[in-house]
């Protein structure tokens, strides 16, 4: 079987992101869902320009096994591509639990592309009721790794961040009410997301 290209992998990102958004955010208007679909479609265009030498090589029908293999070989971009394309938030969460954020976010040049960062933030932000502390930590690190002047982030980041901010604001009261330690992390992340949105707006002017 012909291995899927980076373009087809990011098509998987589009599928899982849109399906998850629709199933968990039924209150959102159809226009927001359509906007998210357009945003994630842009990732496919981004992937089309990638070097074929860097395309994902899938050697297992089990996504978790494939992700594990990629981690052993320190192929973090491909590991996250595979996990995000598997239509399985539990797999993405598991992957984050297996990786030291410092390794991913302290590397130069950056380990994860801007497209993967946005897709990761979208998926992790869908369900903040489980593995909350870890997800908030990864969301904060991913947000800090965004590059506002990047064309993809300028054009599509605000909508992704707006949906994430909506989910943060919706879940924050539940944690604040019970004095959960994560409440502070919610506040920090909401402030950070608003700041990045302002940076992106300024870069677009």
C-alpha positions in Angstrom: 0.0 0.0 0.0 1.3 3.4 -0.9 2.3 5.4 2.2 0.1 8.5 2.8 1.8 11.8 2.1 2.0 14.7 4.5 -1.0 16.2 2.6 -3.2 13.1 3.3 -2.0 13.1 6.9 -3.2 16.7 7.4 -6.4 15.8 5.6 -6.9 13.5 8.6 -6.4 16.6 10.9 -9.2 18.3 9.0 -11.6 15.4 9.4 -11.0 14.8 13.1 -11.0 18.5 14.0 -14.3 19.3 12.2 -16.1 16.2 13.4 -15.0 16.8 17.0 -15.9 20.4 16.8 -19.4 19.6 15.5 -20.1 16.9 18.1 -18.9 18.8 21.1 -19.9 22.3 20.2 -23.5 22.1 18.9 -24.3 25.5 20.2 -21.8 27.1 17.8 -23.3 28.5 14.7 -22.8 26.8 11.3 -20.7 29.8 10.2 -18.1 29.1 12.9 -17.9 25.4 11.9 -17.5 26.4 8.3 -14.8 28.8 9.3 -12.9 26.1 11.2 -13.2 23.8 8.1 -11.6 26.5 6.0 -8.9 27.0 8.5 -7.9 23.4 8.7 -8.2 23.1 4.9 -5.3 25.6 4.7 -3.1 23.0 6.5 -3.5 20.8 3.5 -2.3 23.6 1.2 0.6 24.1 3.5 1.5 20.4 3.4 1.4 20.3 -0.4 4.6 22.4 -0.5 6.5 20.1 1.8 9.6 18.2 0.8 8.5 14.6 -0.1 11.6 13.4 1.7 9.9 14.5 4.9 6.6 12.7 4.3 5.2 10.3 6.8 6.0 6.6 6.4 3.3 4.5 7.9 4.5 1.0 8.6 1.7 -0.2 10.9 -2.1 -0.3 10.8 -2.0 0.5 14.6 -1.6 4.3 15.0 -0.4 3.9 18.6 2.3 1.5 17.5 3.3 3.8 14.7 3.5 6.8 17.0 5.6 4.8 19.4 8.0 3.9 16.6 8.3 7.5 15.5 9.0 8.6 19.1 11.8 6.1 19.5 13.3 7.6 16.4 12.7 11.1 17.8 10.6 12.0 14.8 8.3 14.3 16.7 6.7 16.1 13.8 5.7 12.9 12.2 4.6 11.4 15.5 2.2 14.3 16.1 1.0 14.2 12.5 0.1 10.6 12.9 -1.6 11.0 16.2 -3.6 14.1 15.0 -4.7 12.2 11.9 -6.0 9.2 13.8 -9.4 10.8 14.8 -8.6 9.8 18.4 -8.2 12.5 21.1 -7.1 9.8 23.5 -4.1 9.0 21.3 -3.2 12.7 21.1 -3.4 12.9 24.9 -1.4 9.8 25.3 1.3 11.1 23.0 1.6 14.3 25.0 2.0 12.2 28.1 4.9 10.4 26.6 6.8 13.5 25.4 8.7 16.0 27.5 7.4 19.4 26.4 10.9 20.8 27.0 12.3 18.6 24.3 9.7 19.7 21.8 9.5 23.4 22.6 13.1 24.2 23.4 14.6 22.9 20.2 16.1 25.2 17.5 14.8 25.1 14.8 11.3 24.3 16.1 10.4 20.6 16.2 6.7 21.2 15.3 5.4 23.2 12.4 2.9 26.0 12.9 0.2 23.9 11.2 0.7 21.1 13.7 0.8 23.5 16.6 -2.6 25.0 15.6 -4.1 21.5 15.0 -2.8 20.3 18.3 -4.2 23.3 20.2 -7.6 22.8 18.5 -7.8 19.1 19.5 -6.5 19.4 23.0 -8.9 22.3 23.7 -12.0 20.4 22.7 -12.2 18.4 26.0 -10.7 20.2 29.0 -12.5 18.0 31.6 -10.0 15.2 31.5 -6.2 15.3 31.9 -6.8 19.0 32.4 -3.4 20.0 34.0 -1.4 18.3 31.2 -3.5 19.7 28.5 -3.3 23.2 29.8 0.5 22.9 30.1 0.8 21.7 26.5 -1.7 24.4 25.3 0.4 27.1 27.0 3.7 25.8 25.5 2.1 25.5 22.0 0.7 29.0 22.2 4.1 30.4 23.2 5.6 28.5 20.2 3.2 30.2 17.7 4.9 32.7 15.4 2.4 35.6 14.9 4.2 36.9 11.7 3.8 33.5 10.1 1.3 33.7 7.2 -0.6 30.7 8.3 -0.9 32.0 11.9 -1.9 35.5 10.7 -4.6 34.1 8.4 -6.1 31.3 10.4 -4.7 31.6 14.0 -7.4 34.1 15.3 -10.3 31.7 14.6 -8.5 28.7 16.1 -7.6 30.8 19.2 -11.1 32.2 19.4 -12.7 28.7 19.6 -10.1 27.6 22.1 -10.7 30.8 24.2 -14.4 30.0 24.1 -13.8 26.5 25.5 -11.5 27.9 28.2 -14.0 30.5 29.3 -16.8 27.9 29.3 -14.8 25.4 31.5 -13.1 27.9 33.8 -16.0 28.5 36.2 -16.3 24.8 37.0 -12.7 24.7 38.2 -12.8 28.1 39.9 -15.9 27.2 41.8 -14.2 24.2 43.5 -10.9 26.0 44.0 -9.2 23.5 41.7 -5.5 24.3 41.2 -6.0 24.3 37.5 -8.1 27.4 37.8 -5.0 29.5 37.9 -3.7 27.8 34.8 -7.0 28.6 33.0 -6.6 32.3 33.8 -3.0 32.4 32.7 -3.8 30.6 29.4 -6.8 32.8 28.7 -4.6 35.9 29.2 -1.9 34.4 26.9 -4.4 33.6 24.1 -5.8 37.1 24.2 -2.3 38.6 24.0 -1.4 36.4 21.1 -4.6 37.4 19.3 -3.6 41.0 19.8 -0.1 40.3 18.4 -1.6 38.6 15.3 -3.9 41.5 14.7 -0.9 43.9 15.0 1.1 41.8 12.5 -1.8 42.0 10.1 -1.9 45.8 10.1 
